[in-house]
């Protein structure tokens, strides 16, 4: 393991990693910390979507939800209080589904997140978005973002990682990480270590899936071996009609005395395809009623691939936060 030669302050031995989470969704970053076994303290979360905020309030009642990050003017209060800032920047301005308007899209929060990083000055950052974040408008928004980080003394790197190397879902996402000062292991090397931390990927085609992987006990999934990319719209999961690409969500399952049945994945299977624990949405409600299936699909599709994030956090903890 690389030994840090670093001018970035390190955590005290046995200390919890202090975290601010932006655009938190349903707490996929918390699930990743737990999966990685990293002791952490959520200093604050920030999620303004009413449905996701309702989930956070019930799952994490003791953690403050700051709400809309564009409406907060006291970020300076968190200066020096944060080890890691983690954010899933909204992807709509950069994804094909959002017409790729980049910084011309009012939903773009990249510059707002950059402003927060500069104000809070966390030791380490982890940002997630779609791969097109680096290419839309000839890469100008991405360069503005990374140059702004560099000007604030952060060393950064990025890598596109496909969740299908970790779970039964095709989901390519760009992960950008960085640290203040010199932390020994470069961000690009760290992301490469995280991406190579699983050897579970196999070629597509007909494949059985075990209970511990993605689908329920005793299920043989004949097509597809991996689901398509789960989306916040619930596309392919809950609508009566299906477009061509949504065929990736059809599952063929054999039932005793009924033979092969073609069906869509259940909300539980969607959770597993993102790597969440089975009970992540159990017992939760919205506006006085239990969560509906379409709401669960939306929440899960808008979240992190948990095992990918856990792999990155593990490498951060090992190389940057608590190096030998």
VENMO-V48002 format. One line per field, one symbol per residue. ss: DSSP state (H for helix, E for strand, L for the rest). psi: psi as a letter, one per 40 degrees, with the letter a starting at -180 (. if undefined). A space follows every 50 residues. Layout:
ss = ???
psi = ???
//
This chain:
ss = LLLLLLLLLLLLLLLLEEEEEELLLLLHHHHHHHHHLLLEEEEEEELLLH HHHHHHHHHLLLLLELLLHHHLLLHHHHLLLLLEEEEELLLLLLLHHHLL LHHHLLLLLHHHHHHHHHHHLLLEEEEEELHHHHLHHHHHHHHHHHHHHH HLLEEEEEEEEEHHHLLLELLEEEEEEEEELLLLLLHHHHHHHHHLLLLL LLLLLLLLLLLLLLLLLLLLLLLLLLELLLLLLLLLLLLLLLLHHHHHHE EEEEELLLEEEEEELLHHHHHHHLLLLLLLLLLLEELLEELLHHHHHHHH HLLLLHHHHHHHHHHHHHHHHLLL
psi = ihhifiehhiiiheiihhhhhifdbffddddddddefhhihhdiihhehd dddddddddgeehhhebhdeehefddeeheehdhhhhghhedeeiddeef ebeeheehedddddddddddfidiihiiaidedediffeddddddddddd dffhhiiiihhheeedighhghihhhiiihahechidddddddddeeife hiiiahhihidecdiihehhhdhidiiahhideehedeidihideeeeeh hhhhiheeahhhiiiiddddddeeeiidedeheiihfeiihidddddddd eeaihddddddddddddddddfi.
//
